[in-house]
Amino acid sequence: MIDYLDGIEEVVEFVDEQPVIVTSSICVYEVLAGEAFTAGGTDLVGARENFGRVTALDFTEEAAFEAARMQNRLLESGDPMSPRDLMIAATARSEGKELVVSDADFDTEGLRELLSVRKLGPY
């Protein structure tokens, strides 16, 4: 979502072509947390309105179990992920969704073995 809001061409084109856009509530937090660090005041409501057609999927207990199972597999393969990134990936996996990212942190073979990952953007 951050690259979409930053106008990264490949990301904007992909998102604008999608009839429905969903993201993890963790991603919503990341965008809003970024707003807190901007100069000139914080407008969290306005920041959320900038990607208003995006529906946030809650990080549920089911997703938490999925994240733990995934981390266990990633640890076994020597390719663990940060908790927040894993929570995002687990949300997609628990919903049966493809994970679309423009962040090198998700570019791991171990993760690609667990779910479909599509890479966009300049990373």
C-alpha positions in Angstrom: 0.0 0.0 0.0 2.9 2.4 0.7 4.3 2.0 -2.8 0.8 2.5 -4.2 0.4 5.7 -2.2 4.0 6.7 -3.3 2.9 6.3 -7.0 5.2 3.4 -7.9 4.0 2.8 -11.5 4.0 -1.0 -11.6 2.2 -1.1 -8.2 -0.4 1.6 -9.1 -1.2 -0.2 -12.4 -1.6 -3.6 -10.7 -3.8 -2.2 -7.9 -6.0 -0.1 -10.2 -6.7 -3.2 -12.4 -8.0 -5.2 -9.5 -11.8 -5.2 -8.9 -11.3 -6.0 -5.2 -8.4 -5.1 -3.0 -7.8 -6.6 0.4 -4.9 -6.2 2.8 -4.0 -7.2 6.3 -4.9 -4.9 9.1 -1.2 -5.0 9.9 -0.5 -3.2 6.6 -3.1 -0.6 7.5 -1.2 0.0 10.7 2.1 0.3 8.8 0.7 3.0 6.5 -0.9 4.9 9.4 2.3 4.6 11.5 4.2 6.2 8.7 1.7 9.1 8.8 2.6 9.6 12.5 6.2 10.4 11.4 5.4 13.0 8.8 6.2 16.6 9.3 3.3 19.1 9.7 0.9 17.1 11.8 -0.8 13.8 11.7 -4.1 13.1 9.8 -4.8 9.4 10.4 -8.3 9.6 9.0 -7.1 11.4 5.9 -4.3 8.9 5.5 -6.8 6.0 5.6 -9.1 7.7 3.2 -6.2 7.8 0.7 -6.7 4.0 0.2 -10.4 3.9 1.0 -11.3 1.2 -1.5 -9.0 -1.3 0.3 -10.7 -3.7 2.7 -8.6 -4.7 5.7 -8.6 -8.3 6.9 -8.4 -8.7 10.6 -5.5 -10.6 12.2 -7.5 -13.3 13.7 -6.6 -16.1 16.1 -6.7 -18.5 13.1 -4.1 -16.2 11.3 -2.0 -16.2 14.5 -1.9 -20.0 14.5 -1.1 -19.9 10.8 1.7 -17.5 11.4 3.2 -19.7 14.1 2.9 -22.8 11.9 4.6 -20.9 9.1 7.4 -19.6 11.3 8.0 -23.1 12.5 8.5 -24.3 8.9 10.6 -21.2 8.1 12.8 -21.8 11.1 13.3 -25.4 10.1 14.5 -24.3 6.7 16.8 -21.6 8.2 14.7 -18.8 6.6 12.7 -17.1 9.5 10.8 -13.9 9.0 10.1 -10.9 11.2 6.9 -11.3 13.2 5.1 -8.4 11.5 5.9 -9.6 8.0 4.9 -13.1 8.9 1.6 -11.8 10.3 0.9 -10.2 7.0 1.8 -13.4 5.0 -0.3 -15.6 7.4 -3.3 -13.4 6.9 -3.1 -13.9 3.2 -2.5 -17.7 3.6 -5.3 -18.2 6.1 -7.7 -16.4 3.6 -6.5 -18.4 0.7 -5.2 -15.3 -1.0 -2.1 -14.6 -3.1 0.4 -12.3 -1.3 1.3 -9.4 -3.5 4.3 -7.5 -2.2 6.8 -4.8 -3.2 9.1 -5.4 -0.3 12.3 -7.5 -0.4 11.6 -8.8 3.1 9.0 -11.2 1.5 11.4 -12.4 -1.1 12.4 -15.8 0.4 12.2 -19.3 -1.0 10.8 -20.6 2.2 7.8 -18.2 2.0 7.2 -19.1 -1.6 7.0 -22.7 -0.6 4.1 -21.9 1.7 1.9 -19.6 -0.4 1.7 -17.8 -3.7 3.8 -14.6 -3.7 3.7 -12.0 -6.5 6.5 -9.4 -6.5 5.9 -5.9 -7.8 7.8 -2.7 -7.8 11.4 -1.7 -7.7 12.9 -3.8 -4.9 
